[in-house]
Amino acid sequence: MSTTIAGVRIPDSALAREATDLVRDAASPLLFDHSRRVFLFGALRGQERKLDFDPELLYVAAMFHDLGLTRRFRRTDQRFEIDGADEARRFLHRHGITDEPADRVWTAIALHTTPEIPLHMAPEIALVTRGVELDVLGIGYYAVSDEQRAAVVAAHPRPDFKNRILAAFTDGIKDRPQTTFGNVKADVLAHFVPGFRRGDFVEVITNSDWPE
């Protein structure tokens, strides 16, 4: 039976139900609720901007976008965004969704912490970023109504979310600090991991093997 929240219907296909179960099993309640809010806020921003998007692809991308922070799916040799993107593509392939649609979901997840660029790409890619930005950063807060926001948060509460999501970010990336070079997660480690020193782009250039 499908569920509607803030006027947005949660996809209820077999694929969507399996995605829900996988994320509920692998992720903490904090990340599960956050991922559902990302879908809902992304869909609301899509409606507001009159974008033609595939709700099922957007749902999988939103639900899988933080899987790389979980113990089950995290690695230490690549960015956490790629962990979730890779798992989403494998999941879609198992369900017979391949080629460009699967790559679209991969890209939506891989770029969801990269400012601005995803907003100029396919709707599903843009809307995962818009959903993340609204829920984590408050960007676009007033692009949805007070009633819509209240309905989403009533269905998927966010108690002490700011502090708890920062703790989840720290836990998910502290063992791979090198992967934060050039991205926003370096700020998280700089705040919460003693002794962390962020990579310096200028030093990489000047210390490269080129002789000049």
PyRosetta script that sets phi, psi and omega in degrees:
from pyrosetta import init, pose_from_sequence

init()
pose = pose_from_sequence("MSTTIAGVRIPDSALAREATDLVRDAASPLLFDHSRRVFLFGALRGQERKLDFDPELLYVAAMFHDLGLTRRFRRTDQRFEIDGADEARRFLHRHGITDEPADRVWTAIALHTTPEIPLHMAPEIALVTRGVELDVLGIGYYAVSDEQRAAVVAAHPRPDFKNRILAAFTDGIKDRPQTTFGNVKADVLAHFVPGFRRGDFVEVITNSDWPE")
pose.set_psi(1, 128.0)
pose.set_omega(1, -175.7)
pose.set_phi(2, -75.3)
pose.set_psi(2, 154.4)
pose.set_omega(2, 178.5)
pose.set_phi(3, -117.7)
pose.set_psi(3, 139.0)
pose.set_omega(3, 176.5)
pose.set_phi(4, -118.6)
pose.set_psi(4, 129.1)
pose.set_omega(4, -179.0)
pose.set_phi(5, -129.7)
pose.set_psi(5, 125.9)
pose.set_omega(5, -179.7)
pose.set_phi(6, 54.3)
pose.set_psi(6, 33.0)
pose.set_omega(6, 180.0)
pose.set_phi(7, 81.6)
pose.set_psi(7, 1.2)
pose.set_omega(7, 179.9)
pose.set_phi(8, -103.8)
pose.set_psi(8, 126.5)
pose.set_omega(8, 178.0)
pose.set_phi(9, -84.8)
pose.set_psi(9, 126.1)
pose.set_omega(9, 174.6)
pose.set_phi(10, -73.9)
pose.set_psi(10, 126.1)
pose.set_omega(10, 179.0)
pose.set_phi(11, -54.6)
pose.set_psi(11, 140.4)
pose.set_omega(11, -173.7)
pose.set_phi(12, -126.1)
pose.set_psi(12, 24.0)
pose.set_omega(12, 176.2)
pose.set_phi(13, -72.5)
pose.set_psi(13, 168.8)
pose.set_omega(13, 176.4)
pose.set_phi(14, -60.0)
pose.set_psi(14, -40.0)
pose.set_omega(14, 178.7)
pose.set_phi(15, -61.6)
pose.set_psi(15, -46.9)
pose.set_omega(15, -178.8)
pose.set_phi(16, -65.0)
pose.set_psi(16, -39.8)
pose.set_omega(16, 178.8)
pose.set_phi(17, -65.0)
pose.set_psi(17, -39.7)
pose.set_omega(17, 178.8)
pose.set_phi(18, -66.7)
pose.set_psi(18, -39.0)
pose.set_omega(18, 176.7)
pose.set_phi(19, -61.2)
pose.set_psi(19, -43.0)
pose.set_omega(19, 178.4)
pose.set_phi(20, -59.9)
pose.set_psi(20, -47.2)
pose.set_omega(20, -178.3)
pose.set_phi(21, -64.3)
pose.set_psi(21, -40.8)
pose.set_omega(21, -179.2)
pose.set_phi(22, -62.5)
pose.set_psi(22, -46.3)
pose.set_omega(22, -177.8)
pose.set_phi(23, -70.2)
pose.set_psi(23, -39.1)
pose.set_omega(23, 177.8)
pose.set_phi(24, -60.7)
pose.set_psi(24, -36.2)
pose.set_omega(24, -178.8)
pose.set_phi(25, -76.6)
pose.set_psi(25, -37.3)
pose.set_omega(25, -173.3)
pose.set_phi(26, -88.0)
pose.set_psi(26, -31.2)
pose.set_omega(26, -171.3)
pose.set_phi(27, -103.8)
pose.set_psi(27, 160.7)
pose.set_omega(27, 173.7)
pose.set_phi(28, -70.9)
pose.set_psi(28, 160.7)
pose.set_omega(28, 173.7)
pose.set_phi(29, -55.0)
pose.set_psi(29, -35.5)
pose.set_omega(29, 177.2)
pose.set_phi(30, -56.5)
pose.set_psi(30, -51.4)
pose.set_omega(30, -177.8)
pose.set_phi(31, -72.2)
pose.set_psi(31, -33.9)
pose.set_omega(31, 177.4)
pose.set_phi(32, -62.7)
pose.set_psi(32, -50.9)
pose.set_omega(32, -179.1)
pose.set_phi(33, -63.4)
pose.set_psi(33, -40.1)
pose.set_omega(33, 177.0)
pose.set_phi(34, -59.7)
pose.set_psi(34, -44.7)
pose.set_omega(34, -178.0)
pose.set_phi(35, -64.9)
pose.set_psi(35, -38.9)
pose.set_omega(35, 176.1)
pose.set_phi(36, -65.6)
pose.set_psi(36, -40.4)
pose.set_omega(36, 178.5)
pose.set_phi(37, -64.4)
pose.set_psi(37, -37.3)
pose.set_omega(37, 177.5)
pose.set_phi(38, -59.5)
pose.set_psi(38, -42.8)
pose.set_omega(38, 176.3)
pose.set_phi(39, -62.2)
pose.set_psi(39, -48.2)
pose.set_omega(39, -175.9)
pose.set_phi(40, -64.7)
pose.set_psi(40, -46.4)
pose.set_omega(40, 179.0)
pose.set_phi(41, -67.4)
pose.set_psi(41, -37.9)
pose.set_omega(41, 176.6)
pose.set_phi(42, -62.0)
pose.set_psi(42, -43.9)
pose.set_omega(42, 179.1)
pose.set_phi(43, -64.6)
pose.set_psi(43, -40.8)
pose.set_omega(43, 178.5)
pose.set_phi(44, -64.1)
pose.set_psi(44, -40.3)
pose.set_omega(44, 176.7)
pose.set_phi(45, -66.2)
pose.set_psi(45, -34.7)
pose.set_omega(45, 176.5)
pose.set_phi(46, -65.0)
pose.set_psi(46, -41.3)
pose.set_omega(46, 176.6)
pose.set_phi(47, -63.7)
pose.set_psi(47, -43.6)
pose.set_omega(47, -178.6)
pose.set_phi(48, -62.2)
pose.set_psi(48, -35.2)
pose.set_omega(48, -178.2)
pose.set_phi(49, -94.4)
pose.set_psi(49, 4.0)
pose.set_omega(49, 177.8)
pose.set_phi(50, 56.4)
pose.set_psi(50, 45.4)
pose.set_omega(50, 178.5)
pose.set_phi(51, -91.7)
pose.set_psi(51, 145.6)
pose.set_omega(51, 177.2)
pose.set_phi(52, -95.8)
pose.set_psi(52, 102.0)
pose.set_omega(52, -176.8)
pose.set_phi(53, -126.5)
pose.set_psi(53, 158.8)
pose.set_omega(53, 178.8)
pose.set_phi(54, -89.9)
pose.set_psi(54, 110.1)
pose.set_omega(54, -175.9)
pose.set_phi(55, -59.7)
pose.set_psi(55, -34.8)
pose.set_omega(55, -177.6)
pose.set_phi(56, -69.9)
pose.set_psi(56, -43.5)
pose.set_omega(56, 176.9)
pose.set_phi(57, -65.3)
pose.set_psi(57, -41.2)
pose.set_omega(57, 177.2)
pose.set_phi(58, -62.1)
pose.set_psi(58, -38.9)
pose.set_omega(58, -179.5)
pose.set_phi(59, -64.0)
pose.set_psi(59, -47.9)
pose.set_omega(59, -179.8)
pose.set_phi(60, -62.0)
pose.set_psi(60, -43.8)
pose.set_omega(60, -179.5)
pose.set_phi(61, -62.3)
pose.set_psi(61, -44.2)
pose.set_omega(61, 179.9)
pose.set_phi(62, -65.8)
pose.set_psi(62, -43.0)
pose.set_omega(62, -176.8)
pose.set_phi(63, -69.0)
pose.set_psi(63, -32.4)
pose.set_omega(63, -176.8)
pose.set_phi(64, -92.5)
pose.set_psi(64, -4.7)
pose.set_omega(64, -166.2)
pose.set_phi(65, -64.9)
pose.set_psi(65, -25.9)
pose.set_omega(65, 179.5)
pose.set_phi(66, -112.4)
pose.set_psi(66, 16.1)
pose.set_omega(66, 179.4)
pose.set_phi(67, -60.8)
pose.set_psi(67, -26.4)
pose.set_omega(67, 179.3)
pose.set_phi(68, -67.8)
pose.set_psi(68, -9.6)
pose.set_omega(68, 175.2)
pose.set_phi(69, -88.5)
pose.set_psi(69, -10.1)
pose.set_omega(69, -175.4)
pose.set_phi(70, -87.8)
pose.set_psi(70, 153.1)
pose.set_omega(70, -179.8)
pose.set_phi(71, -62.4)
pose.set_psi(71, -32.8)
pose.set_omega(71, -176.8)
pose.set_phi(72, -68.7)
pose.set_psi(72, -35.3)
pose.set_omega(72, -172.2)
pose.set_phi(73, -115.7)
pose.set_psi(73, -4.6)
pose.set_omega(73, -176.6)
pose.set_phi(74, -75.8)
pose.set_psi(74, 146.5)
pose.set_omega(74, 171.5)
pose.set_phi(75, -120.3)
pose.set_psi(75, 178.1)
pose.set_omega(75, 178.7)
pose.set_phi(76, -120.0)
pose.set_psi(76, 2.2)
pose.set_omega(76, -174.9)
pose.set_phi(77, -109.7)
pose.set_psi(77, 5.2)
pose.set_omega(77, 178.9)
pose.set_phi(78, -154.2)
pose.set_psi(78, 167.6)
pose.set_omega(78, -179.5)
pose.set_phi(79, -61.8)
pose.set_psi(79, 145.8)
pose.set_omega(79, -177.6)
pose.set_phi(80, -63.0)
pose.set_psi(80, -29.5)
pose.set_omega(80, 178.4)
pose.set_phi(81, -60.2)
pose.set_psi(81, -38.1)
pose.set_omega(81, -179.2)
pose.set_phi(82, -70.5)
pose.set_psi(82, -33.7)
pose.set_omega(82, 175.0)
pose.set_phi(83, -55.0)
pose.set_psi(83, -51.5)
pose.set_omega(83, -179.4)
pose.set_phi(84, -66.7)
pose.set_psi(84, -38.9)
pose.set_omega(84, -180.0)
pose.set_phi(85, -63.6)
pose.set_psi(85, -43.3)
pose.set_omega(85, 179.5)
pose.set_phi(86, -62.9)
pose.set_psi(86, -43.1)
pose.set_omega(86, -178.9)
pose.set_phi(87, -67.3)
pose.set_psi(87, -37.9)
pose.set_omega(87, 177.5)
pose.set_phi(88, -62.0)
pose.set_psi(88, -42.6)
pose.set_omega(88, -179.9)
pose.set_phi(89, -66.0)
pose.set_psi(89, -41.7)
pose.set_omega(89, 176.4)
pose.set_phi(90, -60.9)
pose.set_psi(90, -42.5)
pose.set_omega(90, 179.6)
pose.set_phi(91, -60.6)
pose.set_psi(91, -46.9)
pose.set_omega(91, -179.8)
pose.set_phi(92, -65.6)
pose.set_psi(92, -40.1)
pose.set_omega(92, 178.1)
pose.set_phi(93, -60.4)
pose.set_psi(93, -39.3)
pose.set_omega(93, 178.2)
pose.set_phi(94, -62.5)
pose.set_psi(94, -25.5)
pose.set_omega(94, 180.0)
pose.set_phi(95, -98.1)
pose.set_psi(95, 12.3)
pose.set_omega(95, 175.4)
pose.set_phi(96, 81.5)
pose.set_psi(96, 11.2)
pose.set_omega(96, 177.6)
pose.set_phi(97, -102.2)
pose.set_psi(97, 112.0)
pose.set_omega(97, -172.8)
pose.set_phi(98, -129.9)
pose.set_psi(98, -169.6)
pose.set_omega(98, 172.5)
pose.set_phi(99, 54.9)
pose.set_psi(99, -136.5)
pose.set_omega(99, -170.1)
pose.set_phi(100, -61.2)
pose.set_psi(100, -43.3)
pose.set_omega(100, 179.2)
pose.set_phi(101, -60.1)
pose.set_psi(101, -41.9)
pose.set_omega(101, 178.0)
pose.set_phi(102, -66.8)
pose.set_psi(102, -39.1)
pose.set_omega(102, 178.2)
pose.set_phi(103, -66.4)
pose.set_psi(103, -32.9)
pose.set_omega(103, 177.9)
pose.set_phi(104, -63.1)
pose.set_psi(104, -43.2)
pose.set_omega(104, 178.0)
pose.set_phi(105, -65.7)
pose.set_psi(105, -43.3)
pose.set_omega(105, 177.8)
pose.set_phi(106, -55.8)
pose.set_psi(106, -47.5)
pose.set_omega(106, -177.7)
pose.set_phi(107, -65.5)
pose.set_psi(107, -39.5)
pose.set_omega(107, 179.3)
pose.set_phi(108, -58.0)
pose.set_psi(108, -41.2)
pose.set_omega(108, -179.2)
pose.set_phi(109, -76.5)
pose.set_psi(109, -45.4)
pose.set_omega(109, -176.3)
pose.set_phi(110, -61.3)
pose.set_psi(110, -30.9)
pose.set_omega(110, -175.5)
pose.set_phi(111, -102.4)
pose.set_psi(111, 8.4)
pose.set_omega(111, -169.9)
pose.set_phi(112, -70.5)
pose.set_psi(112, -12.7)
pose.set_omega(112, 174.4)
pose.set_phi(113, -106.5)
pose.set_psi(113, 10.5)
pose.set_omega(113, -179.7)
pose.set_phi(114, -99.3)
pose.set_psi(114, 111.2)
pose.set_omega(114, -175.1)
pose.set_phi(115, -62.4)
pose.set_psi(115, 143.4)
pose.set_omega(115, 167.1)
pose.set_phi(116, 73.9)
pose.set_psi(116, -49.4)
pose.set_omega(116, -173.1)
pose.set_phi(117, -56.5)
pose.set_psi(117, -47.6)
pose.set_omega(117, -178.3)
pose.set_phi(118, -59.7)
pose.set_psi(118, -26.0)
pose.set_omega(118, -177.5)
pose.set_phi(119, -68.6)
pose.set_psi(119, -12.8)
pose.set_omega(119, 179.3)
pose.set_phi(120, -104.0)
pose.set_psi(120, 13.8)
pose.set_omega(120, -176.6)
pose.set_phi(121, -113.6)
pose.set_psi(121, -166.6)
pose.set_omega(121, -176.3)
pose.set_phi(122, -55.2)
pose.set_psi(122, 152.3)
pose.set_omega(122, -175.2)
pose.set_phi(123, -53.5)
pose.set_psi(123, -43.6)
pose.set_omega(123, -178.1)
pose.set_phi(124, -62.8)
pose.set_psi(124, -36.9)
pose.set_omega(124, 178.8)
pose.set_phi(125, -66.8)
pose.set_psi(125, -48.2)
pose.set_omega(125, -179.8)
pose.set_phi(126, -61.8)
pose.set_psi(126, -39.1)
pose.set_omega(126, -171.7)
pose.set_phi(127, -77.7)
pose.set_psi(127, -27.5)
pose.set_omega(127, 171.4)
pose.set_phi(128, -62.6)
pose.set_psi(128, -45.6)
pose.set_omega(128, 178.1)
pose.set_phi(129, -62.7)
pose.set_psi(129, -42.8)
pose.set_omega(129, 179.2)
pose.set_phi(130, -63.8)
pose.set_psi(130, -37.6)
pose.set_omega(130, 177.7)
pose.set_phi(131, -66.1)
pose.set_psi(131, -43.3)
pose.set_omega(131, 177.2)
pose.set_phi(132, -63.6)
pose.set_psi(132, -46.5)
pose.set_omega(132, -178.5)
pose.set_phi(133, -60.9)
pose.set_psi(133, -39.4)
pose.set_omega(133, 179.8)
pose.set_phi(134, -67.9)
pose.set_psi(134, -46.5)
pose.set_omega(134, -173.9)
pose.set_phi(135, -74.4)
pose.set_psi(135, -36.2)
pose.set_omega(135, -175.3)
pose.set_phi(136, -94.9)
pose.set_psi(136, -42.8)
pose.set_omega(136, -172.5)
pose.set_phi(137, -104.4)
pose.set_psi(137, -13.4)
pose.set_omega(137, -177.8)
pose.set_phi(138, 79.6)
pose.set_psi(138, 7.7)
pose.set_omega(138, 177.7)
pose.set_phi(139, -72.1)
pose.set_psi(139, 125.8)
pose.set_omega(139, -176.1)
pose.set_phi(140, 84.5)
pose.set_psi(140, 14.7)
pose.set_omega(140, -177.2)
pose.set_phi(141, -53.5)
pose.set_psi(141, -41.9)
pose.set_omega(141, -177.1)
pose.set_phi(142, -92.5)
pose.set_psi(142, 4.0)
pose.set_omega(142, 175.1)
pose.set_phi(143, -77.0)
pose.set_psi(143, -17.8)
pose.set_omega(143, 171.6)
pose.set_phi(144, -110.8)
pose.set_psi(144, 155.3)
pose.set_omega(144, -174.8)
pose.set_phi(145, -77.3)
pose.set_psi(145, 162.3)
pose.set_omega(145, 175.7)
pose.set_phi(146, -57.3)
pose.set_psi(146, -39.6)
pose.set_omega(146, -178.6)
pose.set_phi(147, -66.9)
pose.set_psi(147, -41.8)
pose.set_omega(147, 178.2)
pose.set_phi(148, -64.1)
pose.set_psi(148, -45.3)
pose.set_omega(148, 178.9)
pose.set_phi(149, -60.1)
pose.set_psi(149, -44.2)
pose.set_omega(149, -178.5)
pose.set_phi(150, -63.7)
pose.set_psi(150, -38.8)
pose.set_omega(150, -179.8)
pose.set_phi(151, -66.9)
pose.set_psi(151, -41.2)
pose.set_omega(151, 179.5)
pose.set_phi(152, -64.6)
pose.set_psi(152, -45.6)
pose.set_omega(152, -177.0)
pose.set_phi(153, -71.6)
pose.set_psi(153, -30.2)
pose.set_omega(153, 175.8)
pose.set_phi(154, -64.8)
pose.set_psi(154, -38.8)
pose.set_omega(154, 179.8)
pose.set_phi(155, -76.2)
pose.set_psi(155, -34.5)
pose.set_omega(155, -177.0)
pose.set_phi(156, -136.8)
pose.set_psi(156, 84.4)
pose.set_omega(156, -172.6)
pose.set_phi(157, -63.0)
pose.set_psi(157, 160.0)
pose.set_omega(157, -179.6)
pose.set_phi(158, -132.0)
pose.set_psi(158, 61.7)
pose.set_omega(158, 179.2)
pose.set_phi(159, -66.7)
pose.set_psi(159, 125.5)
pose.set_omega(159, 179.6)
pose.set_phi(160, 50.2)
pose.set_psi(160, 38.1)
pose.set_omega(160, -171.1)
pose.set_phi(161, -62.6)
pose.set_psi(161, -41.4)
pose.set_omega(161, -176.1)
pose.set_phi(162, -56.5)
pose.set_psi(162, -49.2)
pose.set_omega(162, -178.9)
pose.set_phi(163, -70.2)
pose.set_psi(163, -39.3)
pose.set_omega(163, -175.7)
pose.set_phi(164, -72.4)
pose.set_psi(164, -34.3)
pose.set_omega(164, 179.1)
pose.set_phi(165, -73.1)
pose.set_psi(165, -34.4)
pose.set_omega(165, 175.1)
pose.set_phi(166, -63.3)
pose.set_psi(166, -39.7)
pose.set_omega(166, 176.8)
pose.set_phi(167, -64.3)
pose.set_psi(167, -39.5)
pose.set_omega(167, 178.9)
pose.set_phi(168, -66.1)
pose.set_psi(168, -40.9)
pose.set_omega(168, 176.1)
pose.set_phi(169, -60.2)
pose.set_psi(169, -48.0)
pose.set_omega(169, -177.9)
pose.set_phi(170, -59.7)
pose.set_psi(170, -47.4)
pose.set_omega(170, -178.9)
pose.set_phi(171, -62.7)
pose.set_psi(171, -35.2)
pose.set_omega(171, -175.4)
pose.set_phi(172, -78.8)
pose.set_psi(172, -18.7)
pose.set_omega(172, -174.6)
pose.set_phi(173, -124.2)
pose.set_psi(173, -5.0)
pose.set_omega(173, -174.3)
pose.set_phi(174, -63.4)
pose.set_psi(174, -25.4)
pose.set_omega(174, -179.8)
pose.set_phi(175, -89.2)
pose.set_psi(175, 5.1)
pose.set_omega(175, 177.4)
pose.set_phi(176, -141.6)
pose.set_psi(176, 54.9)
pose.set_omega(176, -174.5)
pose.set_phi(177, -59.0)
pose.set_psi(177, -28.3)
pose.set_omega(177, -178.5)
pose.set_phi(178, -64.5)
pose.set_psi(178, -22.0)
pose.set_omega(178, -178.2)
pose.set_phi(179, -78.1)
pose.set_psi(179, -7.1)
pose.set_omega(179, -179.7)
pose.set_phi(180, -90.5)
pose.set_psi(180, 1.4)
pose.set_omega(180, -179.6)
pose.set_phi(181, -57.5)
pose.set_psi(181, 124.4)
pose.set_omega(181, 175.6)
pose.set_phi(182, 77.0)
pose.set_psi(182, 10.4)
pose.set_omega(182, 178.5)
pose.set_phi(183, -132.8)
pose.set_psi(183, 168.9)
pose.set_omega(183, -170.0)
pose.set_phi(184, -65.7)
pose.set_psi(184, -21.3)
pose.set_omega(184, -177.8)
pose.set_phi(185, -69.8)
pose.set_psi(185, -15.2)
pose.set_omega(185, 173.0)
pose.set_phi(186, -60.7)
pose.set_psi(186, -33.4)
pose.set_omega(186, 177.5)
pose.set_phi(187, -61.5)
pose.set_psi(187, -37.8)
pose.set_omega(187, -180.0)
pose.set_phi(188, -62.9)
pose.set_psi(188, -49.3)
pose.set_omega(188, -179.1)
pose.set_phi(189, -66.0)
pose.set_psi(189, -35.0)
pose.set_omega(189, 178.6)
pose.set_phi(190, -62.2)
pose.set_psi(190, -33.4)
pose.set_omega(190, 179.7)
pose.set_phi(191, -81.1)
pose.set_psi(191, -35.3)
pose.set_omega(191, -164.9)
pose.set_phi(192, -119.6)
pose.set_psi(192, -7.0)
pose.set_omega(192, -179.9)
pose.set_phi(193, -117.5)
pose.set_psi(193, 107.4)
pose.set_omega(193, -179.7)
pose.set_phi(194, -58.2)
pose.set_psi(194, 136.7)
pose.set_omega(194, 177.4)
pose.set_phi(195, 85.4)
pose.set_psi(195, -6.2)
pose.set_omega(195, 179.4)
pose.set_phi(196, -65.4)
pose.set_psi(196, 134.8)
pose.set_omega(196, 175.6)
pose.set_phi(197, -125.1)
pose.set_psi(197, 116.7)
pose.set_omega(197, -177.0)
pose.set_phi(198, -69.5)
pose.set_psi(198, 149.8)
pose.set_omega(198, 176.4)
pose.set_phi(199, -64.4)
pose.set_psi(199, 148.7)
pose.set_omega(199, -177.8)
pose.set_phi(200, -118.3)
pose.set_psi(200, 117.2)
pose.set_omega(200, -176.4)
pose.set_phi(201, -60.4)
pose.set_psi(201, -40.3)
pose.set_omega(201, -179.8)
pose.set_phi(202, -65.0)
pose.set_psi(202, -41.4)
pose.set_omega(202, 178.7)
pose.set_phi(203, -64.9)
pose.set_psi(203, -36.3)
pose.set_omega(203, 177.4)
pose.set_phi(204, -60.1)
pose.set_psi(204, -42.7)
pose.set_omega(204, 179.8)
pose.set_phi(205, -67.4)
pose.set_psi(205, -50.5)
pose.set_omega(205, -173.9)
pose.set_phi(206, -70.0)
pose.set_psi(206, -24.8)
pose.set_omega(206, -178.9)
pose.set_phi(207, -99.4)
pose.set_psi(207, 10.3)
pose.set_omega(207, -179.8)
pose.set_phi(208, -69.1)
pose.set_psi(208, 170.4)
pose.set_omega(208, -177.4)
pose.set_phi(209, -74.6)
pose.set_psi(209, -7.5)
pose.set_omega(209, 177.9)
pose.set_phi(210, -63.7)
pose.set_psi(210, 135.3)
pose.set_omega(210, -169.6)
pose.set_phi(211, -75.1)
pose.set_psi(211, -22.4)
pose.set_omega(211, -173.2)
pose.set_phi(212, -74.2)
pose.dump_pdb("model.pdb")
